[in-house]
Amino acid sequence: MPLLFKTISDLLQALEDNAANTTKALNGWLDQRNRNTIESWIKLNNITIDSASVDVVAVLSALFPDKRTDRVYSLKPPSLSKILGRCFKLGSTRRLQLEEWKTPGCGDLGLCVERTLRETEPHPVISRITFDEVDSTLLAIAAKNRFSAPKVRETAADNAVETSKQLESIYLRLSSNEAKWMTRMILKDYPTLDFKSYHVLNSIHPRLKQALDVHSNFEAAVGLLRHQEATAKSQAQSRVPLRPTIGSKIGRVPFLKGRSIKNVVQLVAGRKMSVERKYDGAYCQIHINLAQGEDCVQLFSKSGKDSTADRHGVHEAIKQSLRIGQADCQFSQKCILEGELLVFNDVEGTISEFHKIRKLVTRSGTSLGAELDSQ
């Protein structure tokens, strides 16, 4: 049986209730309570990487919407609240109630949506909308957005419906509580939740967190585990090391920010460490596959987005620095590198300031925030 959206929203609401009923002095209790809630929910709904009736990638997308950097909706509270006001045909009084998120202390837009709808909501509300429907709608909205990842945009339909109409087809079938979580999912922000991601990942599969360290997107990580389990002939073989794949960004190692030299020494705590000069540039992960010929370079940004087209200006510099096509090239087929994208001033012989990068790197073909920059 397909997973209902209500089932997802019930879990999110339970986690919100856990946080609301816990003081800061009982954070350990909250962590255990959340773990029990998550594990019970995943077991009850049979959420596994091999589940035939549940799309585990869609479930992960719902629980961690901020990780779906490949999907861009271009919807913020001001624009989304206007769409919802028209969708629900709100009068002036109820529209003001919906806009209370602008007032400090009145909650986020999701909570205001719930309060506004609850007053006129029939009881009991019976919602049978599936999460697959919701996820498909969000994908269709993202596919129309030029800031979404190339693979997402490739799914765009030729006869795409207006975003407001797509949202209306979902919202009008949701309860007030479901509408709250739908709103927060679109905005990729769960301000009232405080749970550990590894409780979810470990409950679905003991190696899912490790797979996400190797492949930072849900589809690739789940696909890697499925492939490994399908090809393993024994339990020992299913535990072999997970390896990176060209074309799928590797998860970044977590970093700690030092506030001072003394603080850095405390963070190191006697461990061995390497030190390198920090240049003020833009992080990039470079994937090279020589089998692709001239298109052998693929670039990923810090967020995980495929920025190959936006950074086309550095492709040739990368090929030259790696000696691609030369006899002294240090690899034969594939490699993955991490580094900082910098602008070098040939006239002055120095590395330019960070903001100069904005003139040379676009986002989906658009220069952002560079209009007033000096040359």
Backbone torsions as a table, in degrees:
resi	resn	phi	psi	omega
1	MET	NA	131.8	-179.7
2	PRO	-59.7	148.8	179.6
3	LEU	-75.1	127.5	178.4
4	LEU	-79.0	148.8	176.7
5	PHE	-62.8	-31.4	177.9
6	LYS	-59.2	-34.8	-179.7
7	THR	-63.8	-40.6	177.3
8	ILE	-66.7	-47.4	-177.3
9	SER	-65.8	-31.6	176.6
10	ASP	-63.7	-40.4	177.3
11	LEU	-64.5	-47.3	-179.6
12	LEU	-61.0	-38.8	179.2
13	GLN	-67.5	-38.7	178.1
14	ALA	-62.9	-40.2	177.8
15	LEU	-67.4	-36.6	176.4
16	GLU	-65.6	-41.7	178.6
17	ASP	-63.5	-38.9	177.2
18	ASN	-58.6	-46.0	-178.8
19	ALA	-67.1	-38.2	-178.2
20	ALA	-68.2	-28.2	-176.5
21	ASN	-97.3	14.3	-177.0
22	THR	-124.9	131.4	174.8
23	THR	-86.0	165.1	-179.1
24	LYS	-61.0	-28.3	-178.5
25	ALA	-70.7	-14.2	-176.7
26	LEU	-115.7	34.5	-178.3
27	ASN	-61.2	-33.9	177.3
28	GLY	-63.0	-39.0	178.0
29	TRP	-65.8	-40.3	179.2
30	LEU	-61.9	-42.6	-179.1
31	ASP	-60.5	-44.4	179.8
32	GLN	-69.2	-39.7	179.3
33	ARG	-63.6	-43.1	177.9
34	ASN	-63.7	-40.5	179.9
35	ARG	-61.7	-44.3	179.2
36	ASN	-63.6	-41.7	-179.6
37	THR	-62.4	-46.5	-178.0
38	ILE	-66.3	-47.8	-178.1
39	GLU	-62.5	-40.8	179.1
40	SER	-64.8	-42.5	-178.7
41	TRP	-65.3	-44.1	-179.3
42	ILE	-66.2	-39.7	178.3
43	LYS	-67.6	-43.1	-178.6
44	LEU	-62.2	-38.8	-176.9
45	ASN	-96.5	6.5	175.7
46	ASN	53.2	52.4	180.0
47	ILE	-87.1	105.8	177.3
48	THR	-135.4	168.8	-179.4
49	ILE	-71.0	-16.9	-178.2
50	ASP	-108.4	10.0	-177.1
51	SER	-61.4	130.4	-178.5
52	ALA	-80.7	-28.2	-174.3
53	SER	-99.9	-12.5	-176.3
54	VAL	-124.2	129.6	175.9
55	ASP	-83.1	101.9	-175.0
56	VAL	-64.6	-31.5	178.3
57	VAL	-65.5	-40.2	178.2
58	ALA	-65.0	-38.6	178.3
59	VAL	-63.8	-45.1	177.9
60	LEU	-62.4	-38.1	178.0
61	SER	-63.5	-34.7	179.8
62	ALA	-73.1	-38.4	-177.8
63	LEU	-79.1	-27.6	-179.8
64	PHE	-131.1	64.4	-175.8
65	PRO	-62.0	-27.8	-179.5
66	ASP	-68.5	-17.5	178.4
67	LYS	-80.6	-13.3	180.0
68	ARG	-86.9	66.3	179.6
69	THR	-69.6	-14.6	177.6
70	ASP	-74.1	-20.6	178.6
71	ARG	-101.7	119.3	177.8
72	VAL	-118.8	124.6	-177.5
73	TYR	-101.3	-19.9	-175.5
74	SER	54.3	39.4	176.9
75	LEU	-120.1	119.6	176.2
76	LYS	-114.5	167.2	-178.7
77	PRO	-48.5	-44.3	-179.8
78	PRO	-60.6	-47.2	-177.7
79	SER	-73.3	-38.2	-179.3
80	LEU	-68.0	-38.8	179.7
81	SER	-64.9	-33.9	177.0
82	LYS	-67.0	-42.5	178.4
83	ILE	-62.0	-43.4	-178.4
84	LEU	-69.1	-34.5	177.3
85	GLY	-60.5	-41.2	177.9
86	ARG	-74.0	-37.6	-179.0
87	CYS	-59.5	-45.0	-177.7
88	PHE	-91.0	2.0	179.1
89	LYS	52.2	51.7	-176.7
90	LEU	-77.2	140.7	173.4
91	GLY	-76.8	179.7	-175.4
92	SER	-62.2	-40.0	-178.0
93	THR	-67.1	-47.5	-179.0
94	ARG	-71.8	-27.6	176.5
95	ARG	-67.2	-38.2	175.9
96	LEU	-63.3	-37.8	177.4
97	GLN	-63.8	-39.9	178.5
98	LEU	-65.1	-31.8	-177.0
99	GLU	-84.4	5.4	-178.4
100	GLU	-65.1	-14.2	178.3
101	TRP	-61.9	-19.8	178.8
102	LYS	-73.4	-18.2	-178.6
103	THR	-92.8	123.5	-179.7
104	PRO	-55.8	135.4	178.3
105	GLY	91.2	-3.9	-178.5
106	CYS	-98.6	3.9	178.5
107	GLY	92.4	173.3	-179.5
108	ASP	-83.5	178.3	-178.8
109	LEU	-61.5	-38.0	179.3
110	GLY	-57.3	-45.7	179.7
111	LEU	-65.4	-39.0	178.7
112	CYS	-66.0	-35.4	175.4
113	VAL	-62.3	-45.3	-179.6
114	GLU	-62.0	-46.3	-179.2
115	ARG	-62.8	-41.3	-177.1
116	THR	-66.1	-40.7	-176.5
117	LEU	-79.9	-29.4	-174.4
118	ARG	-63.7	-30.9	-175.4
119	GLU	-63.6	-33.2	-176.8
120	THR	-114.4	15.4	-175.6
121	GLU	-82.2	132.7	176.7
122	PRO	-69.9	153.9	-179.9
123	HIS	-124.1	136.4	-9.4
124	PRO	-80.6	155.2	176.8
125	VAL	-88.8	125.6	179.5
126	ILE	-111.6	106.8	-179.4
127	SER	-109.3	124.6	-178.8
128	ARG	-115.1	17.4	-178.6
129	ILE	-72.0	134.4	-177.9
130	THR	-87.4	158.4	178.5
131	PHE	-70.8	-27.8	176.6
132	ASP	-59.5	-38.3	178.1
133	GLU	-64.3	-43.3	-179.8
134	VAL	-64.3	-47.5	-177.8
135	ASP	-64.2	-39.0	178.5
136	SER	-64.2	-37.9	178.7
137	THR	-66.6	-43.7	178.7
138	LEU	-64.2	-38.6	177.4
139	LEU	-64.2	-41.9	-179.6
140	ALA	-64.2	-37.1	178.0
141	ILE	-67.5	-44.0	-179.6
142	ALA	-66.7	-34.0	-177.2
143	ALA	-63.6	-26.1	-179.8
144	LYS	-82.5	-11.5	-173.7
145	ASN	-91.1	125.0	-176.2
146	ARG	-70.1	-11.7	177.8
147	PHE	-88.5	-6.2	176.6
148	SER	-73.7	163.5	-179.5
149	ALA	-64.5	152.3	-179.5
150	PRO	-53.0	-42.1	-178.2
151	LYS	-64.6	-32.2	177.5
152	VAL	-72.3	-43.9	-178.9
153	ARG	-64.3	-27.5	179.1
154	GLU	-64.7	-19.9	-178.7
155	THR	-87.0	-1.0	-175.7
156	ALA	-62.3	137.3	178.0
157	ALA	-83.1	149.7	180.0
158	ASP	-66.9	-34.8	-178.4
159	ASN	-104.9	54.3	-176.0
160	ALA	-61.8	135.9	179.2
161	VAL	-85.3	152.9	177.3
162	GLU	-57.5	144.6	-179.4
163	THR	-57.4	-42.3	-179.0
164	SER	-61.5	-38.4	179.0
165	LYS	-69.9	-37.8	178.2
166	GLN	-63.8	-43.5	179.7
167	LEU	-67.8	-38.9	179.8
168	GLU	-61.1	-38.6	-179.0
169	SER	-64.3	-22.5	178.1
170	ILE	-94.2	-51.3	-172.4
171	TYR	-60.5	-37.9	-176.7
172	LEU	-68.6	-8.5	179.3
173	ARG	-109.2	5.6	-177.7
174	LEU	-101.8	153.0	170.9
175	SER	-76.0	170.6	-179.1
176	SER	-62.5	-39.1	180.0
177	ASN	-68.6	-41.0	177.6
178	GLU	-64.8	-37.1	179.0
179	ALA	-64.6	-34.2	177.2
180	LYS	-60.4	-48.5	-176.8
181	TRP	-74.5	-29.9	174.2
182	MET	-62.5	-43.0	179.8
183	THR	-62.2	-46.7	-179.9
184	ARG	-66.2	-32.9	178.7
185	MET	-66.2	-41.7	178.2
186	ILE	-64.3	-40.8	-179.3
187	LEU	-79.9	-5.4	179.3
188	LYS	56.1	43.9	-177.5
189	ASP	-148.3	117.9	175.1
190	TYR	-112.1	80.2	-171.4
191	PRO	-66.5	-19.6	-174.8
192	THR	-101.6	2.5	-176.6
193	LEU	-102.1	146.2	178.8
194	ASP	-147.2	82.2	179.4
195	PHE	-134.5	156.4	-177.1
196	LYS	-84.1	129.7	-178.1
197	SER	-63.1	-32.0	-176.3
198	TYR	-69.1	-20.1	174.8
199	HIS	-64.3	-40.4	177.9
200	VAL	-69.3	-50.2	-174.7
201	LEU	-62.6	-46.2	-178.8
202	ASN	-66.8	-30.4	-179.8
203	SER	-72.2	-31.6	179.1
204	ILE	-78.0	-44.6	178.9
205	HIS	-160.2	134.1	-176.3
206	PRO	-62.6	-17.2	-179.0
207	ARG	-113.1	10.4	-177.3
208	LEU	-66.3	-40.7	178.1
209	LYS	-62.1	-41.8	178.2
210	GLN	-64.0	-39.8	179.2
211	ALA	-63.9	-36.1	179.1
212	LEU	-72.7	-21.5	173.4
213	ASP	-70.8	-29.5	-179.2
214	VAL	-90.0	-38.9	177.9
215	HIS	-125.6	111.6	-169.8
216	SER	-79.4	0.0	175.0
217	ASN	-112.2	150.9	-171.7
218	PHE	-62.4	-44.2	-177.0
219	GLU	-59.6	-46.3	-177.7
220	ALA	-67.2	-40.7	-178.5
221	ALA	-65.5	-46.2	179.3
222	VAL	-66.5	-41.0	178.7
223	GLY	-62.0	-37.5	178.4
224	LEU	-62.7	-45.0	-179.8
225	LEU	-67.3	-39.6	178.4
226	ARG	-62.2	-45.0	-179.5
227	HIS	-63.4	-42.2	-178.0
228	GLN	-65.3	-41.3	-178.9
229	GLU	-72.8	-30.7	-179.8
230	ALA	-72.8	-30.4	-176.6
231	THR	-97.0	-14.1	-178.9
232	ALA	-74.1	134.6	179.6
233	LYS	-95.0	-9.9	179.0
234	SER	-149.0	166.3	179.7
235	GLN	-63.2	-35.3	179.4
236	ALA	-63.8	-38.6	180.0
237	GLN	-69.5	-28.3	179.4
238	SER	-74.2	-5.9	-179.3
239	ARG	-108.2	12.9	179.4
240	VAL	-66.3	155.7	-177.8
241	PRO	-55.9	142.1	176.8
242	LEU	-85.2	132.7	-174.4
243	ARG	-113.1	148.3	177.5
244	PRO	-66.0	160.9	177.9
245	THR	-131.4	135.5	176.1
246	ILE	-59.8	132.5	179.8
247	GLY	98.6	-6.6	177.6
248	SER	-126.2	116.2	-174.5
249	LYS	-59.6	135.1	175.0
250	ILE	-78.1	139.0	177.2
251	GLY	-63.0	143.0	-178.8
252	ARG	-78.5	145.5	174.0
253	VAL	-67.3	136.0	180.0
254	PRO	-64.3	141.1	-178.1
255	PHE	-115.8	147.9	172.9
256	LEU	-110.6	136.3	-177.8
257	LYS	-94.9	119.0	179.2
258	GLY	-80.5	134.2	-179.0
259	ARG	-90.4	-19.4	179.0
260	SER	-164.1	171.3	177.4
261	ILE	-60.2	-42.4	-179.9
262	LYS	-62.1	-42.5	179.8
263	ASN	-64.8	-38.7	178.6
264	VAL	-62.8	-43.7	178.8
265	VAL	-60.4	-38.2	178.5
266	GLN	-67.4	-38.9	180.0
267	LEU	-67.4	-37.3	179.0
268	VAL	-65.7	-38.4	174.9
269	ALA	52.2	44.6	175.2
270	GLY	82.0	-1.7	-179.6
271	ARG	-77.7	158.0	175.1
272	LYS	-71.3	143.6	-179.1
273	MET	-149.7	155.0	173.4
274	SER	-107.9	150.6	-177.0
275	VAL	-124.4	133.9	176.7
276	GLU	-138.1	157.1	178.9
277	ARG	-70.0	134.6	-179.7
278	LYS	-95.9	114.4	175.3
279	TYR	-93.3	144.1	-177.0
280	ASP	-86.6	87.6	-179.4
281	GLY	-135.2	-167.9	179.2
282	ALA	-103.9	127.2	-179.6
283	TYR	-62.0	142.1	172.5
284	CYS	-149.4	145.6	174.0
285	GLN	-112.6	126.7	-172.5
286	ILE	-109.4	124.6	176.5
287	HIS	-111.4	129.1	179.8
288	ILE	-120.1	127.7	175.2
289	ASN	-132.6	101.2	-174.5
290	LEU	-63.5	-18.8	178.6
291	ALA	-66.6	-16.7	-179.3
292	GLN	-85.6	2.7	177.8
293	GLY	66.0	-129.8	-178.2
294	GLU	-64.9	-25.5	-179.4
295	ASP	-96.0	38.8	-174.1
296	CYS	-80.0	-10.1	-175.6
297	VAL	-99.4	131.5	173.3
298	GLN	-132.7	134.0	-175.7
299	LEU	-121.1	142.2	175.9
300	PHE	-123.9	142.1	177.4
301	SER	-86.4	177.6	-179.1
302	LYS	-59.4	-36.4	-177.6
303	SER	-74.0	-13.7	-179.0
304	GLY	103.4	-1.3	-179.6
305	LYS	-74.3	146.2	174.7
306	ASP	-75.4	109.8	-177.0
307	SER	-112.5	26.9	-178.0
308	THR	-57.8	-48.9	-177.5
309	ALA	-68.9	-39.5	-178.2
310	ASP	-66.7	-25.2	-177.2
311	ARG	-113.1	33.4	-177.5
312	HIS	-61.2	-24.2	-177.8
313	GLY	-66.4	-18.1	-178.1
314	VAL	-101.9	-2.3	-176.8
315	HIS	-57.8	-46.5	-176.5
316	GLU	-67.1	-37.5	178.4
317	ALA	-63.8	-38.2	178.4
318	ILE	-64.6	-45.9	-179.6
319	LYS	-61.1	-40.4	-179.5
320	GLN	-68.3	-42.3	-177.8
321	SER	-67.7	-30.0	178.9
322	LEU	-89.4	-1.0	178.5
323	ARG	60.5	34.4	179.5
324	ILE	-64.9	131.1	-178.2
325	GLY	88.3	-3.8	179.9
326	GLN	-103.6	159.1	-177.8
327	ALA	-65.0	-27.2	-177.7
328	ASP	-96.4	18.1	174.2
329	CYS	-61.2	135.1	-171.3
330	GLN	-85.2	1.5	176.9
331	PHE	-142.5	157.9	-173.2
332	SER	-101.2	-28.3	-175.2
333	GLN	-134.7	-57.8	-171.6
334	LYS	-137.8	154.1	171.6
335	CYS	-160.7	158.9	177.0
336	ILE	-129.8	129.6	-178.5
337	LEU	-127.4	154.3	172.1
338	GLU	-122.7	144.4	179.6
339	GLY	-170.2	-173.2	178.5
340	GLU	-111.6	132.2	175.6
341	LEU	-84.9	119.3	-176.1
342	LEU	-123.1	160.8	173.8
343	VAL	-111.5	121.6	-179.7
344	PHE	-103.9	129.9	179.6
345	ASN	-90.8	107.1	-177.6
346	ASP	-65.0	-31.9	-177.2
347	VAL	-69.7	-47.9	-177.5
348	GLU	-88.7	-15.2	-179.2
349	GLY	68.9	32.8	-178.0
350	THR	-134.9	163.4	174.0
351	ILE	-81.7	127.2	-177.5
352	SER	-74.0	164.3	179.2
353	GLU	-65.2	157.5	-173.2
354	PHE	-55.6	-40.9	-173.0
355	HIS	-64.3	-17.2	179.0
356	LYS	-66.4	-22.9	-179.9
357	ILE	-61.6	-32.6	-176.2
358	ARG	-61.3	-26.0	179.0
359	LYS	-74.4	-22.2	-172.6
360	LEU	-108.7	-18.8	-178.6
361	VAL	-117.0	127.0	179.4
362	THR	-105.5	172.4	172.1
363	ARG	-121.3	109.2	-175.4
364	SER	53.4	39.8	175.9
365	GLY	86.3	1.1	-177.8
366	THR	-115.7	132.0	173.9
367	SER	-80.6	122.9	-176.4
368	LEU	-104.3	123.3	174.8
369	GLY	73.6	16.5	-175.5
370	ALA	-107.2	1.0	-173.3
371	GLU	-62.3	-37.7	-175.1
372	LEU	-98.8	3.0	179.5
373	ASP	-67.5	145.1	174.5
374	SER	-73.4	157.6	-180.0
375	GLN	-69.5	NA	NA
